[in-house]
Amino acid sequence: MAGHHHLTPCPPHVYIHVPFCARRCSYCDFSIAVRRQVPASRYVDAIKAELVTRGLGPSDGPVRSVYFGGGTPSKLGAAVSDITNLISTVSERPLSELGEVTVEANPEDITPEVVRAWRAGGVNRVSLGVQSFDPAVLEWMHRTHSLPQVFEAVKILNGEGIERLSLDLIFALPEGLARDWTRDLETAVSLEPGHLSVYGLTVEPHTPLGRWTDRGRVAGVSEARFETEFLEADRRLGAAGFLHYEVSNYARPGDEARHNSAYWTGASYLGLGPSAHGFDGETRRWNAREYVRWLELVESGLDPMEGDETLWPAEVAAERVYLGLRTTSGLKATEVELHRAEPWIAEGWARREGGQLILTPQGWLRMDSLAAALAAG
């Protein structure tokens, strides 16, 4: 691809949406395609077609992170490395030289052969969708893995030289499940990951969970319970040596997710695949949401973009506040903003370090209203 100066340089961060899943989880509202047989080679060809349609060429600097999200990217198996090879072609650098290549994976998809293929393609980080270590909870969530498969997957990933492992957990589950959150946190720590993503359950309409809640089969979780479990994670994971560096993310020092951190700093990124979003610093664009529609467009040689929006200065300002408050780096605040935040500091929701305004875990629980209050000025 060298020598074509009319090509658009590839941004430094690349997100690839892999929609395939064995079944839909009870809480999932993402763009997925449930398939018994995953059409891996057709999907890889379609990603290649999207790259060609978008006219992407060598990046100005190295591609610093690639993230396979989903859906369940691990359903692609070894074909993940075919896509990393495509990205290497565009960036004109092998991905093994790059910072971070992450694959979101389900425990049941992890085999030594697949992990070896990923490593050969430059994958050096895996985010494992564990969610809970309670079999009854996994069944309720419609997860397709068993508990032994989690421990086996971690063993394989460590054994095959994946240096960076992240585990996903979900908290604030309905009371009736009698989930032991303390035990789940302790089990997660015992597996010695470098990173944990900890999300509160949200009830989305049009999901099985949304329907169960509407019919009164599942009671919503109280704010008090949400708060208790959020703060317990903060306390226990902090005691185990993890930094709570972003509202939903914990890392051992140096193990922060580089790809996600790029989003929080407002960096440019490329989105490939159905429903994927991209951002060039001014304009957001997003692809056709449904897999079949996206596939039809790219296989016809068309750009699968469904829409785009250029951010107004007020939106850029609001985003700066919201993204800044998400992380422990905090918001580089103006004097006016610092003054407006004084009551929060008094309440213990924020602290000031020089010109940075940093939310405490108690402040993160109120982040939306705090960010809105600052942005409104």
C-alpha positions as CSV (number, residue, x, y, z in Angstrom):
1,M,0.0,0.0,0.0
2,A,3.1,2.2,0.1
3,G,3.4,5.2,-2.3
4,H,-0.3,6.0,-2.5
5,H,-0.3,9.6,-1.1
6,H,-4.1,10.0,-1.6
7,L,-4.7,7.4,1.1
8,T,-6.0,8.5,4.5
9,P,-3.4,7.7,7.2
10,C,-4.6,5.0,9.6
11,P,-5.3,6.5,13.1
12,P,-3.1,5.3,16.0
13,H,-5.8,3.3,17.6
14,V,-8.0,0.7,15.9
15,Y,-11.2,-0.9,17.2
16,I,-12.6,-4.0,15.4
17,H,-16.2,-5.1,16.2
18,V,-16.6,-8.9,15.9
19,P,-20.4,-9.5,16.2
20,F,-20.5,-13.3,16.6
21,C,-21.9,-15.0,19.7
22,A,-23.1,-18.5,20.6
23,R,-26.1,-16.9,22.3
24,R,-27.3,-13.5,23.6
25,C,-26.5,-12.8,27.2
26,S,-29.6,-11.8,29.2
27,Y,-28.3,-8.2,29.7
28,C,-26.7,-7.6,26.3
29,D,-27.8,-4.7,24.1
30,F,-24.8,-4.8,21.7
31,S,-24.8,-5.5,18.0
32,I,-24.3,-9.2,17.8
33,A,-25.0,-12.0,15.3
34,V,-25.8,-15.4,16.9
35,R,-24.2,-18.1,14.7
36,R,-23.6,-21.8,15.2
37,Q,-20.9,-21.8,12.6
38,V,-18.9,-18.6,12.5
39,P,-18.2,-17.4,8.9
40,A,-14.6,-16.4,9.9
41,S,-13.1,-16.2,6.4
42,R,-16.0,-14.3,5.0
43,Y,-15.8,-11.8,7.9
44,V,-12.0,-11.3,7.5
45,D,-12.5,-10.6,3.7
46,A,-15.3,-8.1,4.6
47,I,-12.9,-6.3,7.1
48,K,-10.4,-6.2,4.3
49,A,-13.0,-4.8,1.9
50,E,-13.9,-2.1,4.5
51,L,-10.2,-1.1,4.8
52,V,-10.0,-0.8,1.0
53,T,-13.3,1.2,0.7
54,R,-12.2,3.6,3.4
55,G,-8.9,4.2,1.5
56,L,-6.7,3.7,4.5
57,G,-3.0,3.9,4.1
58,P,0.2,3.9,6.2
59,S,-0.3,5.7,9.5
60,D,1.8,8.8,10.3
61,G,3.2,7.0,13.3
62,P,2.9,3.4,14.6
63,V,-0.5,2.0,15.3
64,R,-0.4,2.0,19.1
65,S,-3.3,-0.2,20.0
66,V,-5.7,-2.6,18.3
67,Y,-8.8,-3.8,20.2
68,F,-11.0,-6.7,19.1
69,G,-14.4,-6.1,20.9
70,G,-17.8,-7.7,20.4
71,G,-19.8,-9.8,20.4
72,T,-17.2,-12.5,21.1
73,P,-14.0,-11.9,19.1
74,S,-12.6,-15.2,20.3
75,K,-15.3,-17.0,18.2
76,L,-13.1,-16.1,15.2
77,G,-10.5,-18.5,16.6
78,A,-7.1,-18.3,14.8
79,A,-8.6,-16.0,12.1
80,V,-7.9,-13.1,14.5
81,S,-4.3,-13.2,13.3
82,D,-5.5,-12.8,9.7
83,I,-7.0,-9.4,10.7
84,T,-3.8,-8.4,12.6
85,N,-1.9,-9.1,9.4
86,L,-4.3,-6.8,7.5
87,I,-3.7,-4.0,10.1
88,S,0.1,-4.6,9.8
89,T,-0.2,-4.1,6.0
90,V,-2.0,-0.8,6.5
91,S,0.3,0.5,9.2
92,E,3.4,-0.9,7.4
93,R,4.7,-2.3,10.7
94,P,4.3,-5.7,12.2
95,L,1.9,-5.6,15.2
96,S,4.4,-7.4,17.3
97,E,6.3,-4.1,17.5
98,L,3.3,-2.2,18.7
99,G,2.1,-1.3,22.1
100,E,-1.1,-3.3,22.7
101,V,-3.2,-5.8,20.8
102,T,-6.3,-7.0,22.9
103,V,-8.8,-9.7,22.2
104,E,-12.0,-10.0,24.2
105,A,-12.5,-13.7,24.8
106,N,-14.9,-16.1,26.3
107,P,-13.3,-18.8,28.5
108,E,-14.7,-21.7,26.5
109,D,-12.9,-20.5,23.3
110,I,-9.4,-20.5,24.7
111,T,-7.2,-23.4,23.5
112,P,-3.4,-23.6,23.3
113,E,-3.6,-23.7,19.5
114,V,-5.7,-20.6,19.2
115,V,-3.6,-18.6,21.7
116,R,-0.4,-19.5,19.8
117,A,-2.0,-18.2,16.6
118,W,-3.0,-15.0,18.3
119,R,0.5,-14.5,19.7
120,A,2.0,-15.1,16.2
121,G,-0.3,-12.3,15.0
122,G,0.9,-9.8,17.7
123,V,-1.8,-10.3,20.3
124,N,-0.4,-9.6,23.7
125,R,-3.4,-8.9,25.9
126,V,-6.6,-10.8,26.5
127,S,-9.8,-9.5,28.2
128,L,-11.6,-12.6,29.6
129,G,-15.4,-12.3,30.0
130,V,-15.8,-14.0,33.4
131,Q,-18.6,-11.8,34.9
132,S,-19.1,-14.0,38.0
133,F,-17.6,-17.2,39.6
134,D,-21.1,-18.4,40.6
135,P,-22.5,-21.1,38.3
136,A,-26.1,-20.1,39.1
137,V,-25.3,-16.5,38.1
138,L,-23.6,-17.6,34.9
139,E,-26.7,-19.6,34.0
140,W,-29.0,-16.6,34.8
141,M,-26.9,-14.4,32.6
142,H,-27.1,-16.9,29.7
143,R,-23.3,-17.2,29.7
144,T,-22.0,-20.2,27.7
145,H,-19.0,-21.0,29.9
146,S,-18.6,-23.1,33.0
147,L,-16.5,-22.3,36.1
148,P,-13.8,-24.9,35.4
149,Q,-13.4,-23.4,31.9
150,V,-12.4,-20.0,33.5
151,F,-9.6,-21.5,35.5
152,E,-8.4,-23.6,32.5
153,A,-8.5,-20.5,30.2
154,V,-6.3,-18.5,32.7
155,K,-3.9,-21.4,32.9
156,I,-3.6,-21.7,29.1
157,L,-3.2,-17.9,28.6
158,N,-0.4,-17.8,31.2
159,G,1.2,-20.9,29.8
160,E,1.2,-19.6,26.2
161,G,2.9,-16.3,27.1
162,I,0.0,-13.8,27.0
163,E,1.7,-11.2,29.2
164,R,-1.4,-9.1,30.0
165,L,-4.6,-10.5,31.3
166,S,-7.8,-8.6,32.2
167,L,-10.9,-10.1,33.8
168,D,-14.4,-8.6,33.4
169,L,-16.8,-8.8,36.4
170,I,-20.4,-7.5,36.7
171,F,-21.8,-6.2,40.0
172,A,-25.2,-4.9,41.3
173,L,-27.1,-8.1,40.3
174,P,-30.7,-8.6,41.4
175,E,-31.0,-9.5,45.1
176,G,-32.8,-12.8,44.4
177,L,-29.6,-14.3,42.9
178,A,-27.9,-14.2,46.3
179,R,-24.6,-13.6,44.6
180,D,-21.6,-13.4,46.9
181,W,-19.8,-10.3,45.6
182,T,-17.0,-10.5,48.2
183,R,-16.2,-14.1,47.1
184,D,-16.2,-13.2,43.4
185,L,-13.7,-10.3,44.1
186,E,-11.4,-12.6,46.1
187,T,-11.5,-15.3,43.4
188,A,-10.7,-12.8,40.7
189,V,-7.7,-11.5,42.7
190,S,-6.5,-15.1,43.3
191,L,-6.1,-15.6,39.5
192,E,-3.5,-12.7,39.5
193,P,-4.7,-10.7,36.5
194,G,-2.9,-7.4,35.9
195,H,-6.2,-5.7,35.1
196,L,-9.9,-5.9,36.1
197,S,-12.9,-4.2,34.5
198,V,-15.8,-4.0,36.9
199,Y,-19.2,-2.9,35.6
200,G,-22.5,-2.3,37.3
201,L,-25.4,-4.2,35.6
202,T,-27.6,-1.8,33.6
203,V,-31.1,-2.9,32.5
204,E,-31.4,-2.1,28.8
205,P,-34.8,-2.2,27.1
206,H,-35.2,-4.9,24.3
207,T,-33.0,-7.4,26.3
208,P,-34.3,-10.5,28.2
209,L,-33.3,-8.7,31.4
210,G,-35.3,-5.6,30.3
211,R,-38.4,-7.8,29.7
212,W,-38.0,-9.7,33.0
213,T,-37.8,-6.4,34.8
214,D,-40.9,-5.0,33.0
215,R,-42.9,-8.1,34.0
216,G,-41.7,-7.9,37.6
217,R,-39.9,-11.2,37.4
218,V,-36.6,-9.4,38.4
219,A,-36.5,-6.5,40.9
220,G,-34.1,-3.7,40.0
221,V,-31.1,-3.1,42.3
222,S,-31.3,-0.3,44.8
223,E,-28.9,2.6,44.6
224,A,-27.7,1.8,48.1
225,R,-26.7,-1.7,47.0
226,F,-25.1,-0.5,43.8
227,E,-23.0,2.0,45.9
228,T,-22.1,-0.6,48.5
229,E,-20.7,-3.1,45.9
230,F,-18.9,-0.4,43.9
231,L,-17.2,0.9,47.1
232,E,-16.4,-2.7,48.2
233,A,-14.6,-3.4,44.9
234,D,-12.7,-0.1,45.3
235,R,-11.6,-1.1,48.8
236,R,-10.8,-4.8,48.3
237,L,-9.0,-4.3,44.9
238,G,-7.1,-1.3,46.3
239,A,-6.0,-3.5,49.2
240,A,-4.8,-6.1,46.8
241,G,-2.5,-3.6,45.0
242,F,-4.8,-2.5,42.1
243,L,-5.1,1.2,41.2
244,H,-8.7,2.3,40.5
245,Y,-7.6,4.4,37.6
246,E,-10.9,4.9,35.8
247,V,-14.5,4.6,37.1
248,S,-14.9,1.0,35.9
249,N,-11.2,-0.1,35.6
250,Y,-8.5,-1.3,37.9
251,A,-4.9,-2.2,37.1
252,R,-1.6,-3.1,38.7
253,P,0.8,-0.2,38.2
254,G,1.8,-0.1,34.5
255,D,-1.0,-2.5,33.4
256,E,-3.6,0.1,32.5
257,A,-5.4,-0.5,29.2
258,R,-3.8,1.7,26.6
259,H,-6.6,1.4,24.1
260,N,-9.3,2.4,26.4
261,S,-7.2,5.1,27.9
262,A,-6.9,6.6,24.4
263,Y,-10.7,7.0,24.3
264,W,-10.6,8.9,27.6
265,T,-8.0,11.3,26.4
266,G,-10.0,12.1,23.2
267,A,-7.5,10.5,20.8
268,S,-8.4,9.6,17.2
269,Y,-9.4,6.0,16.5
270,L,-10.6,3.9,13.6
271,G,-13.7,1.7,14.0
272,L,-14.1,-1.4,11.7
273,G,-17.0,-3.9,11.5
274,P,-20.7,-3.6,12.2
275,S,-21.8,-0.8,14.6
276,A,-18.1,0.2,15.1
277,H,-17.5,3.9,15.9
278,G,-14.6,6.0,14.9
279,F,-13.4,9.5,15.8
280,D,-10.8,11.8,14.1
281,G,-10.7,14.5,16.7
282,E,-13.6,16.5,15.3
283,T,-16.1,14.1,13.7
284,R,-17.6,10.9,14.9
285,R,-18.8,8.3,12.5
286,W,-20.5,4.9,12.9
287,N,-21.1,1.9,10.8
288,A,-24.3,0.1,9.9
289,R,-25.4,-1.7,13.1
290,E,-26.6,-5.0,11.9
291,Y,-24.0,-7.6,10.7
292,V,-26.0,-8.6,7.6
293,R,-26.4,-5.0,6.4
294,W,-22.8,-4.1,7.1
295,L,-21.7,-7.2,5.2
296,E,-24.0,-6.3,2.2
297,L,-22.5,-2.8,2.0
298,V,-18.8,-3.8,2.2
299,E,-19.2,-6.7,-0.2
300,S,-20.7,-4.3,-2.7
301,G,-17.7,-2.1,-2.4
302,L,-19.6,0.6,-0.5
303,D,-18.6,2.5,2.7
304,P,-20.7,0.9,5.5
305,M,-21.0,4.3,7.4
306,E,-24.5,4.8,8.7
307,G,-24.0,8.3,10.1
308,D,-21.6,10.9,11.3
309,E,-21.6,14.0,13.5
310,T,-19.2,16.9,13.9
311,L,-18.9,18.0,17.5
312,W,-19.9,21.6,18.3
313,P,-17.5,23.5,20.6
314,A,-20.0,23.2,23.5
315,E,-20.1,19.4,22.9
316,V,-16.3,19.2,22.8
317,A,-16.2,21.2,26.1
318,A,-18.8,18.9,27.7
319,E,-16.8,15.8,26.6
320,R,-13.6,17.2,28.0
321,V,-15.2,17.5,31.4
322,Y,-16.9,14.1,31.3
323,L,-13.8,12.2,30.0
324,G,-11.5,14.1,32.5
325,L,-13.6,13.2,35.5
326,R,-13.7,9.5,34.5
327,T,-10.0,8.9,35.4
328,T,-7.6,9.4,38.3
329,S,-5.6,11.8,36.1
330,G,-8.6,14.0,36.6
331,L,-9.8,17.1,34.7
332,K,-7.4,20.0,34.0
333,A,-9.9,22.5,35.4
334,T,-10.2,26.2,35.0
335,E,-10.4,28.5,38.0
336,V,-14.2,28.8,37.5
337,E,-14.6,25.0,37.4
338,L,-12.5,24.6,40.5
339,H,-14.6,27.2,42.3
340,R,-17.8,25.5,41.2
341,A,-16.5,22.1,42.5
342,E,-15.7,23.4,46.0
343,P,-18.9,22.0,47.5
344,W,-18.0,18.5,46.1
345,I,-14.6,18.8,47.7
346,A,-16.3,19.6,51.0
347,E,-18.5,16.5,50.6
348,G,-15.6,14.3,49.9
349,W,-16.6,13.7,46.3
350,A,-13.5,15.3,44.7
351,R,-10.1,16.6,45.5
352,R,-7.8,19.2,44.0
353,E,-4.2,18.5,43.0
354,G,-2.8,21.7,41.6
355,G,-5.0,22.5,38.6
356,Q,-6.4,19.0,38.4
357,L,-9.9,18.1,39.7
358,I,-10.0,14.4,40.6
359,L,-13.2,12.6,41.7
360,T,-13.1,10.1,44.6
361,P,-14.9,6.8,44.3
362,Q,-17.9,8.5,46.1
363,G,-17.7,11.2,43.4
364,W,-17.7,8.7,40.6
365,L,-21.0,7.4,41.8
366,R,-22.4,10.9,41.1
367,M,-20.3,11.5,38.0
368,D,-23.1,12.2,35.6
369,S,-24.7,14.9,37.6
370,L,-21.3,16.4,38.6
371,A,-20.1,16.5,35.0
372,A,-23.4,18.1,33.9
373,A,-23.1,20.7,36.6
374,L,-19.6,21.7,35.4
375,A,-20.4,21.5,31.7
376,A,-23.5,23.7,32.2
377,G,-21.4,26.7,33.1
